Amino acid sequence: MTGTTVMRVSGVYFDGRSSRPHPAQAELSAGGAALTLSGEGPQGLYRWAASQVCVDPAIPGVRRSLKFPDGSRFETPDDDAVRRWERLTGRNRVLSGVRGLEARWSSALGALVVAGALMGAFVVWGIPALAAQAANVTPRSVLATFDRETLELLEHEDLLGPSELSAARQAQLQAAFAPVRDWAGGGYPYRLLLRDGEPGNKAGLGANAFALPNGTIVMTDQLVALARSDRELIGVLAHETGHVTGRHGVATVYQALGISLVVTVLTGDLVSASTFAAAVPAAILQSGYSRAAETGADRVAAAYMERAYGTTAPLQAILRRLEEEDDQGSEDASLLDVLRSHPVTEERIELLKSLDK
């Protein structure tokens, strides 16, 4: 190096027409680059202005490369000299700063923490937001597939069986559900299915009610037996219609699918979401709904009960009774118990009380 403005660097030169390297010396200055070639092959002195030279970003373990307008290039292992020349000519300032950050372990650790935080934020907020968006644009035909596949699985696994209620009692419950169905809206083909939650006295879904994405609502004989009035059951059914109109079920499925959901949304191939139908039972029955979804459905139920009865007390009563039963059977808890993944019951009851007129 001569003075502070010229750096002499050894390396190899490629003429751009062959892969053969030629020994070369480069003089780098604020004005540009001058190459002196020696040995076999092309010889002589070549000069380029600084603005004509393209400098590739530094990569650890790789020679620095200076590219020239005629397609030739000069490579050197002297990274320090090239970096000084970059500073002298104002080249790659941003990349040099990035490299400086990479060289410090504290910066690398900080970047790792930031990346982890961003990933966590994506999981907590990003995927649910994508799931909600996908749910809102899912065709009704796909929702119908979800309902059918879920019921087939539940019945095949003996988690549900034919209702043991009398024909008269079933007709009474269907008649009680009709006003809720008509009030819920959304154009969904609502239907109430009454099923035995403990078929053959086997452990199944027990005292339960849940809604499938296309408006199928399943209520078990055990829940009917647990209720002390039909108003309590109507409160539960109104709550389930809130899950349907809010598309909470299909959003739960998409959220459980995670990365598959991201690909589906990005490609716009939502029609192929019918292939996700097999994931519905596990997603809805094992994951349950989010607190936001439960709160939204509780508000829907409260609106109906205030209109029909002037109070949400019946729904509060059956929620508390379900909680008590759940506590008694907690030692034998099953992953397929929908209500165990619900928010704290006391919080839900307090919300209903606050919504009472």
C-alpha positions as CSV (number, residue, x, y, z in Angstrom):
1,M,0.0,0.0,0.0
2,T,1.4,3.4,-1.0
3,G,0.2,6.4,1.1
4,T,-3.4,6.3,2.0
5,T,-5.1,6.5,-1.3
6,V,-3.7,3.6,-3.3
7,M,-3.9,-0.1,-2.4
8,R,-2.0,-2.8,-4.3
9,V,-3.7,-6.2,-4.2
10,S,-2.7,-9.6,-5.6
11,G,-5.2,-11.9,-7.1
12,V,-6.4,-13.6,-10.3
13,Y,-8.1,-12.2,-13.4
14,F,-10.8,-13.9,-15.6
15,D,-11.3,-12.5,-19.0
16,G,-15.0,-13.4,-19.2
17,R,-14.5,-15.8,-22.1
18,S,-12.9,-18.8,-20.3
19,S,-12.6,-20.1,-16.8
20,R,-8.8,-19.9,-16.8
21,P,-7.4,-17.6,-14.1
22,H,-4.5,-15.3,-14.8
23,P,-2.2,-13.9,-12.1
24,A,-2.8,-10.1,-11.7
25,Q,-2.0,-7.1,-9.6
26,A,-4.7,-4.5,-8.9
27,E,-4.2,-0.9,-7.8
28,L,-7.3,0.4,-6.1
29,S,-7.7,4.1,-5.5
30,A,-10.5,6.7,-5.2
31,G,-10.4,7.2,-8.9
32,G,-11.0,3.6,-9.8
33,A,-9.1,0.3,-10.4
34,A,-6.0,-0.5,-12.5
35,L,-5.0,-4.1,-13.3
36,T,-1.6,-5.3,-14.3
37,L,-1.6,-8.8,-15.8
38,S,1.5,-11.0,-15.9
39,G,2.5,-14.5,-16.9
40,E,0.9,-16.5,-19.8
41,G,-2.2,-15.2,-21.5
42,P,-3.4,-11.6,-21.7
43,Q,-0.9,-9.0,-20.5
44,G,-0.9,-5.3,-20.1
45,L,-2.5,-2.6,-18.1
46,Y,-6.3,-2.1,-17.8
47,R,-8.0,0.8,-16.1
48,W,-11.6,1.4,-15.1
49,A,-13.2,4.3,-13.3
50,A,-14.7,3.5,-9.8
51,S,-18.2,4.0,-11.2
52,Q,-17.6,1.2,-13.7
53,V,-16.6,-1.4,-11.2
54,C,-19.1,-3.6,-9.5
55,V,-18.1,-5.1,-6.2
56,D,-19.9,-8.2,-5.0
57,P,-20.9,-8.3,-1.3
58,A,-18.5,-10.1,1.0
59,I,-19.3,-13.8,1.8
60,P,-17.2,-15.5,4.5
61,G,-14.6,-17.9,3.0
62,V,-15.1,-16.6,-0.5
63,R,-12.7,-14.4,-2.5
64,R,-13.8,-10.8,-3.1
65,S,-14.8,-10.1,-6.7
66,L,-14.5,-6.9,-8.7
67,K,-16.5,-7.0,-12.0
68,F,-15.8,-4.8,-15.0
69,P,-17.9,-3.6,-17.9
70,D,-16.4,-6.0,-20.5
71,G,-17.5,-9.0,-18.5
72,S,-14.1,-9.7,-17.0
73,R,-13.5,-9.8,-13.2
74,F,-10.7,-9.7,-10.6
75,E,-10.8,-11.9,-7.5
76,T,-8.6,-11.5,-4.4
77,P,-8.5,-13.0,-0.9
78,D,-7.5,-9.6,0.5
79,D,-10.8,-8.7,2.0
80,D,-9.3,-6.0,4.2
81,A,-8.0,-4.1,1.1
82,V,-11.3,-4.3,-0.7
83,R,-13.2,-3.2,2.3
84,R,-10.9,-0.1,2.6
85,W,-11.5,0.6,-1.1
86,E,-15.3,0.3,-0.6
87,R,-15.1,2.9,2.2
88,L,-12.9,5.1,0.1
89,T,-15.3,5.1,-2.8
90,G,-18.5,4.9,-0.8
91,R,-19.4,1.5,-2.2
92,N,-21.7,-1.1,-0.5
93,R,-22.2,1.1,2.6
94,V,-25.4,-0.6,3.7
95,L,-24.0,-4.1,3.1
96,S,-20.8,-3.2,5.0
97,G,-23.0,-2.1,7.9
98,V,-24.8,-5.4,7.8
99,R,-21.5,-7.3,7.8
100,G,-20.4,-5.3,10.8
101,L,-23.5,-6.4,12.7
102,E,-23.0,-10.0,11.7
103,A,-19.4,-9.9,13.0
104,R,-20.6,-9.1,16.5
105,W,-22.1,-11.9,18.6
106,S,-24.3,-9.5,20.5
107,S,-25.9,-8.3,17.2
108,A,-26.3,-11.9,16.0
109,L,-28.0,-12.8,19.4
110,G,-30.2,-9.7,19.1
111,A,-31.2,-10.7,15.6
112,L,-32.1,-14.2,16.8
113,V,-34.2,-12.8,19.6
114,V,-36.0,-10.4,17.1
115,A,-36.6,-13.3,14.7
116,G,-38.0,-15.5,17.4
117,A,-40.3,-12.6,18.5
118,L,-41.5,-12.1,15.0
119,M,-42.2,-15.8,14.6
120,G,-44.0,-15.9,17.9
121,A,-46.1,-12.9,16.9
122,F,-46.9,-14.6,13.6
123,V,-48.1,-17.7,15.4
124,V,-50.1,-15.8,18.0
125,W,-51.7,-13.2,15.7
126,G,-50.7,-13.9,12.1
127,I,-52.0,-17.4,11.7
128,P,-55.3,-16.7,13.5
129,A,-55.8,-13.6,11.2
130,L,-55.1,-15.7,8.1
131,A,-57.4,-18.5,9.5
132,A,-60.2,-16.0,9.9
133,Q,-59.7,-14.6,6.4
134,A,-59.7,-18.1,4.9
135,A,-62.8,-19.1,6.9
136,N,-64.7,-16.0,5.6
137,V,-64.1,-17.0,1.9
138,T,-64.5,-20.7,2.2
139,P,-67.3,-21.9,-0.1
140,R,-70.5,-23.4,1.4
141,S,-69.8,-26.6,-0.5
142,V,-66.6,-27.0,1.5
143,L,-68.4,-26.3,4.8
144,A,-70.9,-29.1,3.9
145,T,-68.0,-31.5,3.4
146,F,-66.6,-30.6,6.8
147,D,-70.0,-31.4,8.4
148,R,-70.4,-34.7,6.7
149,E,-66.8,-35.9,7.3
150,T,-66.9,-34.9,11.0
151,L,-70.2,-36.7,11.7
152,E,-69.0,-39.9,9.9
153,L,-65.8,-39.9,12.0
154,L,-67.6,-39.4,15.3
155,E,-70.1,-42.2,14.6
156,H,-67.4,-44.5,13.2
157,E,-65.3,-44.0,16.4
158,D,-68.4,-44.7,18.6
159,L,-68.2,-41.2,20.1
160,L,-71.8,-40.6,19.2
161,G,-74.8,-43.0,18.7
162,P,-78.5,-42.8,18.0
163,S,-80.4,-40.8,20.5
164,E,-82.2,-42.7,23.3
165,L,-84.7,-39.9,23.8
166,S,-88.3,-40.7,23.1
167,A,-89.8,-39.6,19.8
168,A,-92.0,-37.1,21.6
169,R,-89.1,-35.6,23.5
170,Q,-87.1,-35.2,20.4
171,A,-90.0,-33.5,18.6
172,Q,-90.3,-31.2,21.5
173,L,-86.7,-30.2,21.4
174,Q,-86.8,-29.7,17.6
175,A,-89.8,-27.4,18.0
176,A,-88.0,-25.4,20.7
177,F,-85.0,-25.0,18.4
178,A,-87.0,-23.8,15.4
179,P,-87.2,-20.1,16.6
180,V,-83.5,-20.1,17.3
181,R,-82.8,-21.4,13.8
182,D,-85.0,-18.8,12.2
183,W,-83.5,-16.0,14.3
184,A,-79.8,-17.0,13.8
185,G,-79.8,-16.0,10.1
186,G,-76.8,-16.2,7.8
187,G,-78.5,-18.4,5.3
188,Y,-77.1,-21.6,6.8
189,P,-79.1,-24.9,6.6
190,Y,-79.3,-25.2,10.4
191,R,-80.3,-28.6,11.7
192,L,-80.3,-30.1,15.2
193,L,-79.1,-33.6,15.6
194,L,-79.8,-35.3,18.9
195,R,-77.3,-38.1,19.7
196,D,-76.3,-40.3,22.5
197,G,-73.0,-39.1,23.9
198,E,-72.2,-42.4,25.5
199,P,-73.2,-45.0,23.0
200,G,-73.3,-48.5,24.5
201,N,-72.4,-47.0,27.8
202,K,-68.9,-46.3,26.4
203,A,-67.0,-43.1,27.1
204,G,-67.9,-40.7,24.3
205,L,-68.6,-37.0,24.3
206,G,-70.8,-37.1,27.3
207,A,-72.9,-34.0,28.2
208,N,-72.1,-31.8,25.2
209,A,-73.3,-29.7,22.4
210,F,-71.2,-28.4,19.4
211,A,-71.7,-26.8,16.1
212,L,-70.2,-27.8,12.8
213,P,-69.2,-25.2,10.2
214,N,-72.2,-25.5,7.9
215,G,-74.9,-25.2,10.6
216,T,-75.2,-28.8,11.9
217,I,-75.6,-28.6,15.7
218,V,-75.2,-31.8,17.7
219,M,-76.6,-32.0,21.2
220,T,-76.3,-35.2,23.4
221,D,-78.8,-36.9,25.5
222,Q,-76.6,-36.4,28.5
223,L,-76.7,-32.7,28.1
224,V,-80.5,-32.8,27.9
225,A,-80.6,-34.9,31.1
226,L,-78.3,-32.4,32.8
227,A,-80.5,-29.4,32.0
228,R,-83.2,-28.4,34.4
229,S,-85.3,-26.5,31.8
230,D,-85.5,-26.3,28.1
231,R,-84.5,-22.6,28.4
232,E,-81.0,-23.8,29.5
233,L,-80.8,-25.9,26.4
234,I,-82.0,-23.1,24.1
235,G,-79.3,-20.9,25.5
236,V,-76.7,-23.5,24.6
237,L,-78.1,-23.9,21.1
238,A,-78.2,-20.1,20.5
239,H,-74.5,-20.0,21.6
240,E,-73.7,-22.7,19.0
241,T,-75.4,-20.7,16.2
242,G,-73.0,-17.9,17.1
243,H,-70.1,-20.2,16.3
244,V,-71.7,-21.0,12.9
245,T,-72.4,-17.4,11.8
246,G,-68.9,-16.4,13.1
247,R,-67.4,-19.3,11.1
248,H,-65.4,-20.2,14.2
249,G,-65.3,-23.9,13.5
250,V,-63.7,-23.6,10.1
251,A,-61.3,-20.9,11.3
252,T,-60.2,-23.3,14.1
253,V,-59.5,-26.0,11.5
254,Y,-57.4,-23.6,9.4
255,Q,-55.5,-22.4,12.4
256,A,-54.7,-26.0,13.4
257,L,-53.4,-26.6,9.9
258,G,-50.9,-23.7,10.4
259,I,-48.4,-23.6,7.5
260,S,-50.8,-25.5,5.2
261,L,-53.2,-22.6,5.7
262,V,-50.6,-20.1,4.7
263,V,-49.9,-21.9,1.5
264,T,-53.7,-22.1,0.8
265,V,-54.3,-18.4,1.3
266,L,-51.2,-17.3,-0.6
267,T,-52.1,-19.5,-3.6
268,G,-55.7,-18.6,-3.5
269,D,-56.6,-22.3,-3.9
270,L,-59.4,-22.3,-1.3
271,V,-61.5,-24.8,-3.2
272,S,-58.9,-27.5,-2.5
273,A,-59.6,-26.9,1.2
274,S,-62.2,-29.7,0.8
275,T,-59.2,-32.0,1.3
276,F,-58.9,-30.5,4.8
277,A,-62.2,-32.0,5.9
278,A,-60.5,-35.0,7.6
279,A,-58.8,-32.5,9.9
280,V,-62.1,-31.0,11.2
281,P,-62.9,-33.5,14.0
282,A,-59.5,-33.3,15.6
283,A,-59.2,-29.5,15.2
284,I,-62.7,-28.7,16.6
285,L,-62.9,-31.4,19.3
286,Q,-59.3,-31.3,20.5
287,S,-58.4,-27.7,20.1
288,G,-61.7,-26.0,21.0
289,Y,-62.5,-22.4,20.2
290,S,-60.5,-19.3,21.1
291,R,-61.6,-17.0,23.9
292,A,-62.6,-14.4,21.4
293,A,-64.8,-17.0,19.6
294,E,-66.4,-18.1,22.8
295,T,-67.0,-14.5,23.9
296,G,-68.6,-13.7,20.5
297,A,-70.9,-16.8,20.7
298,D,-71.9,-15.9,24.2
299,R,-72.9,-12.5,23.1
300,V,-75.0,-14.0,20.3
301,A,-76.7,-16.3,22.9
302,A,-77.3,-13.4,25.2
303,A,-78.9,-11.4,22.5
304,Y,-81.4,-14.2,21.8
305,M,-82.1,-14.9,25.4
306,E,-82.7,-11.3,26.3
307,R,-85.2,-11.2,23.4
308,A,-86.9,-14.4,24.2
309,Y,-86.8,-14.5,28.0
310,G,-85.4,-11.2,29.2
311,T,-82.5,-12.8,31.0
312,T,-79.4,-15.0,30.4
313,A,-79.8,-16.7,33.8
314,P,-80.7,-20.2,32.2
315,L,-77.5,-20.2,30.2
316,Q,-75.5,-19.1,33.2
317,A,-77.0,-22.0,35.2
318,I,-76.1,-24.8,32.8
319,L,-72.6,-23.4,32.3
320,R,-72.0,-23.6,36.0
321,R,-73.5,-27.1,36.2
322,L,-71.3,-28.3,33.3
323,E,-68.3,-26.9,35.1
324,E,-69.2,-28.7,38.2
325,E,-69.6,-32.0,36.3
326,D,-66.3,-31.4,34.5
327,D,-64.5,-30.9,37.8
328,Q,-65.9,-34.1,39.2
329,G,-64.7,-36.1,36.2
330,S,-61.4,-34.3,35.6
331,E,-59.4,-37.4,36.6
332,D,-60.8,-39.2,33.5
333,A,-60.7,-36.2,31.2
334,S,-60.7,-36.9,27.5
335,L,-59.1,-34.8,24.8
336,L,-62.4,-35.0,23.0
337,D,-64.3,-33.1,25.6
338,V,-65.1,-29.8,23.8
339,L,-66.0,-27.8,26.8
340,R,-62.7,-28.4,28.6
341,S,-60.9,-26.2,26.1
342,H,-63.4,-23.4,26.7
343,P,-62.4,-20.3,28.7
344,V,-62.8,-20.2,32.4
345,T,-66.5,-20.7,33.0
346,E,-66.7,-18.0,35.7
347,E,-65.4,-15.4,33.2
348,R,-68.1,-16.4,30.8
349,I,-70.8,-16.2,33.5
350,E,-69.6,-12.8,34.5
351,L,-69.9,-11.6,30.9
352,L,-73.4,-12.9,30.6
353,K,-74.4,-11.1,33.8
354,S,-73.0,-7.9,32.5
355,L,-75.0,-8.3,29.3
356,D,-78.3,-8.9,31.2
357,K,-80.6,-6.0,31.2
